[in-house]
């Protein structure tokens, strides 16, 4: 996707504070962190959201999850972290490129959801 902001970050057209890259995924610090540790992990190939994945995407999804613990530990969240994938409008997805937030820090993250 030519205009996708995350695709442009992967291609180096938009600067980022990269923390990890391999043949499948790219990870960088969020520009508006919500916690002391806030990293985005994205597939290098454009996938709009978790709602659009196919069985062929299993290797990249597995890689996203498998690098999460190392990224969290290396970036100040050795005692735990939260991995979040927002999906679609109802799920709060703001960028139409699959991405996982790794959030944490020295203090507990807090409740997962507000009770209604």
Contact map, one row per residue, 1 for C-alpha under 8 A:
11110010000000000000000000000000000000000000010000000000000000000000000000000000000000000000000000000000000000000000
11110011000000000000000000000000000000000000000000000000000000000000000000000000000000000000000000000000000000000000
11111011000000000000000000000000000000000000000000000000000000000000000000000000000000000000000000000000000000000000
11111111000000000000000000000000000000000000000000000000000000000000000000000000000000000000000110000000000000000000
00111111100001000000000000000000000000000000000000000000000000000000000000000000000000000000001000000000000000000000
00011111110000000000000000000000000000000100000000000000000000000000000000000000000000000000000010000000000000000000
11111111111000000000000000000000000000000001110000000000000000000000000000000000000000000000000010000000000000000000
01111111111111000000000000000000000000000000000000000000000000000000000000000000000000000000000000000000000000000000
00001111111111110000000000000000000000000000000000000000000000000000000000000000000000000000000000000000000000000000
00000111111110000000000001000000000000000001000000000000000000000000000000000000000000000000000000000000000000000000
00000011111111000000000000000000000000000000000000000000000000000000000000000000000000000000000000000000000000000000
00000001111111100000000000000000000000000000000000000000000000000000000000000000000000000000000000000000000000000000
00000001111111100000000000000000000000000000000000000000000000000000000000000000000000000000000000000000000000000000
00001001101111110000000000000000000000000000000000000000000000000000000000000000000000000000000000000000000000000000
00000000100111111000000000000000000000000000000000000000000000000000000000000000000000000000000000000000000000000000
00000000100001111100000000011000000000000000000000000000000000000000000000000000000000000000000000000000000000000000
00000000000000111110000000011000000000000000000000000000000000000000000000000000000000000000000000000000000000000000
00000000000000011111100001111000000000000000000000000000000000000000000000000000000000000000000000000000000000000000
00000000000000001111100000111000000000000000000000000000000000000000001000000000000000000000000000000000000000000000
00000000000000000111110011110000000000000000000000000000000000000000001000000000000000000000000000000000000000000000
00000000000000000111111111100000000000000000000000000000000000000000000000000000000000000000000000000000000000000000
00000000000000000001111111000000000000000000000000000000000000000000000000000000000000000000000000000000000000000000
00000000000000000000111110000000000000000001000000000000000000000000000000000000000000000000000000000000000000000000
00000000000000000000111111000000000000000011100000000000000100100000000000000000000000000000000000000000000000000000
00000000000000000001111111100000000000001111000000000000000100110000000000000000000000000000000000000000000000000000
00000000010000000101110111110000000000001111000000000000000000000000000000000000000000000000000000000000000000000000
00000000000000000111100011111000000000111100000000000000000000000000000000000000000000000000000000000000000000000000
00000000000000011111000001111100000000111000000000000000000000000000000000000000000000000000000000000000000000000000
00000000000000011110000000111110100001110000000000000000000000000000000000000000000000000000000000000000000000000000
00000000000000000000000000011111100001110000000000000000000000000000000000000000000000000000000000000000000000000000
00000000000000000000000000001111100000000000000000000000000000000000000000000000000000000000000000000000000000000000
00000000000000000000000000000111110000000000000000000000000000000000000000000000000000000000000000000000000000000000
00000000000000000000000000001111111111000000000000000000000000000000000000000000000000000000000000000000000000000000
00000000000000000000000000000001111101000000000000000000000000000000000000000000000000000000000000000010000000000000
00000000000000000000000000000000111111000000000000000000000000000000000000000000000000000000000000000011100010000000
00000000000000000000000000000000111111000000000000000000000000000000000000010000000000000000000000000011110000000000
00000000000000000000000000000000101111100000000000000000000000000000000100111000000000000000000000000111100000000000
00000000000000000000000000001100111111110000000000000000000000000000000000000000000000000000000000001111000000000000
00000000000000000000000000111100000011111000000000000000000000000000001000000000000000000000000000001110000000000000
00000000000000000000000000111100000001111100000000000000000000000000000000000000000000000000000000111100000000000000
00000000000000000000000011110000000000111110000000000000000000010001000000000000000000000000000000111100000000000000
00000100000000000000000011100000000000011111000000000000000000010000000000000000000000000000000011110000000000000000
00000000000000000000000111000000000000001111111000000000000110010000000000000000000000000000000001100000000000000000
00000010010000000000001111000000000000000111110000000000000000000000000000000000000000000000000000000000000000000000
00000010000000000000000100000000000000000011111000000000000000000000000000000000000000000000000000000000000000000000
10000010000000000000000000000000000000000011111100000000000000000000000000000000000000000000000011000000000000000000
00000000000000000000000000000000000000000010111111011000000000000000000000000000000000000000000011000000000000000000
00000000000000000000000000000000000000000000011111110000000000000000000000000000000000000000000111000000000000000000
00000000000000000000000000000000000000000000001111111000000000000000000000000000000000110000000111100000000000000000
00000000000000000000000000000000000000000000001111111000000000000000000000000000000010100000000001000000000000000000
00000000000000000000000000000000000000000000000111111000000000000000000000000000000000110000000000000000000000000000
00000000000000000000000000000000000000000000001111111100000000000000000000000000000000000000000000000000000000000000
00000000000000000000000000000000000000000000001011111111100000000000000000000000000000000000000000000000000000000000
00000000000000000000000000000000000000000000000000011111110000000000000000000000000000000000000000000000000000000000
00000000000000000000000000000000000000000000000000001111110000000000000000000000000000000000000000000000000000000000
00000000000000000000000000000000000000000000000000001111111000000000000000000000000000000000000000000000000000000000
00000000000000000000000000000000000000000000000000001111111110000000000000000000000000000000000000000000000000000000
00000000000000000000000000000000000000000000000000000111111111000000000000000000000000000000000000000000000000000000
00000000000000000000000000000000000000000000000000000001111111100000000000000000000000000000000000000000000000000000
00000000000000000000000110000000000000000010000000000000111111110000000000000000000000000000000000000000000000000000
00000000000000000000000000000000000000000010000000000000111111111000000000000000000000000000000000000000000000000000
00000000000000000000000000000000000000000000000000000000011111111100000000000000000000000000000000000000000000000000
00000000000000000000000110000000000000000000000000000000001111111110000000000000000000000000000000000000000000000000
00000000000000000000000010000000000000001110000000000000000111111111000000000000000000000000000000010000000000000000
00000000000000000000000000000000000000000000000000000000000011111111100000000000000000000000000000000000000000000000
00000000000000000000000000000000000000000000000000000000000001111111100000000000000000000000000000000000000000000000
00000000000000000000000000000000000000000000000000000000000000111111111000000000000000000000000000000000000000000000
00000000000000000000000000000000000000001000000000000000000000011111111100000000001000000000000000000100000000000000
00000000000000000000000000000000000000000000000000000000000000001111111110000000000000000000000000000000000000000000
00000000000000000000000000000000000000000000000000000000000000000011111111000000000000000000000000000000000000000000
00000000000000000011000000000000000000100000000000000000000000000011111111100000000000000000000000000000000000000000
00000000000000000000000000000000000010000000000000000000000000000001111111111101100000000000000000000111000000000000
00000000000000000000000000000000000000000000000000000000000000000000111111111110000000000000000000000000000000000000
00000000000000000000000000000000000000000000000000000000000000000000011111111100000000000000000000000000000000000000
00000000000000000000000000000000000010000000000000000000000000000000001111111100000000000000000000000000000000000000
00000000000000000000000000000000000110000000000000000000000000000000000111111100000000000000000000000001110000000000
00000000000000000000000000000000000010000000000000000000000000000000000111111111100000000000000000000001110000000000
00000000000000000000000000000000000000000000000000000000000000000000000111111111100000000000000000000000100000000000
00000000000000000000000000000000000000000000000000000000000000000000000010001111100000000000000000000000010000000000
00000000000000000000000000000000000000000000000000000000000000000000000100001111110000000000000000000001100000000000
00000000000000000000000000000000000000000000000000000000000000000000000100001111111000000000000000000111100010000000
00000000000000000000000000000000000000000000000000000000000000000000000000000001111100000000000000001111000010000000
00000000000000000000000000000000000000000000000000000000000000000001000000000000111110000000000000011110000000000000
00000000000000000000000000000000000000000000000000000000000000000000000000000000011111000000000000011100000000000000
00000000000000000000000000000000000000000000000001000000000000000000000000000000001111100000000001111000000000000000
00000000000000000000000000000000000000000000000000000000000000000000000000000000000111110011100000110000000000000000
00000000000000000000000000000000000000000000000011100000000000000000000000000000000011111111100001000000000000000000
00000000000000000000000000000000000000000000000010100000000000000000000000000000000001111111100000000000000000000000
00000000000000000000000000000000000000000000000000000000000000000000000000000000000000111111110000000000000000000000
00000000000000000000000000000000000000000000000000000000000000000000000000000000000000111111100000000000000000000000
00000000000000000000000000000000000000000000000000000000000000000000000000000000000001111111100000000000000000000000
00000000000000000000000000000000000000000000000000000000000000000000000000000000000001111111110000000000000000000000
00000000000000000000000000000000000000000000000000000000000000000000000000000000000001111111111100000000000000000000
00000000000000000000000000000000000000000000000000000000000000000000000000000000000000001001111100000000000000000000
00001000000000000000000000000000000000000000000000000000000000000000000000000000000000000000111111000000000000000000
00010000000000000000000000000000000000000000000110000000000000000000000000000000000000000000111111000000000000000000
00010110000000000000000000000000000000000100011110000000000000000000000000000000000000000000001111100000000000000000
00000000000000000000000000000000000000000110011111000000000000000000000000000000000010100000001111110000000000000000
00000000000000000000000000000000000000011110000010000000000000000000000000000000000011000000000011111000000000000000
00000000000000000000000000000000000000011100000000000000000000010000000000000000001111000000000001111100000000000000
00000000000000000000000000000000000001111000000000000000000000000000000000000000011110000000000000111110000000000000
00000000000000000000000000000000000011111000000000000000000000000001000100000000111100000000000000011111000000000000
00000000000000000000000000000000011111100000000000000000000000000000000100000000111000000000000000001111100010000000
00000000000000000000000000000000001111000000000000000000000000000000000100011001110000000000000000000111111110000000
00000000000000000000000000000000001110000000000000000000000000000000000000011101100000000000000000000011111110000000
00000000000000000000000000000000000100000000000000000000000000000000000000011010000000000000000000000001111100000000
00000000000000000000000000000000000000000000000000000000000000000000000000000000000000000000000000000001111110000000
00000000000000000000000000000000000000000000000000000000000000000000000000000000000000000000000000000001111111000000
00000000000000000000000000000000001000000000000000000000000000000000000000000000110000000000000000000011101111100000
00000000000000000000000000000000000000000000000000000000000000000000000000000000000000000000000000000000000111110000
00000000000000000000000000000000000000000000000000000000000000000000000000000000000000000000000000000000000011111100
00000000000000000000000000000000000000000000000000000000000000000000000000000000000000000000000000000000000001111100
00000000000000000000000000000000000000000000000000000000000000000000000000000000000000000000000000000000000000111110
00000000000000000000000000000000000000000000000000000000000000000000000000000000000000000000000000000000000000111111
00000000000000000000000000000000000000000000000000000000000000000000000000000000000000000000000000000000000000001111
00000000000000000000000000000000000000000000000000000000000000000000000000000000000000000000000000000000000000000111
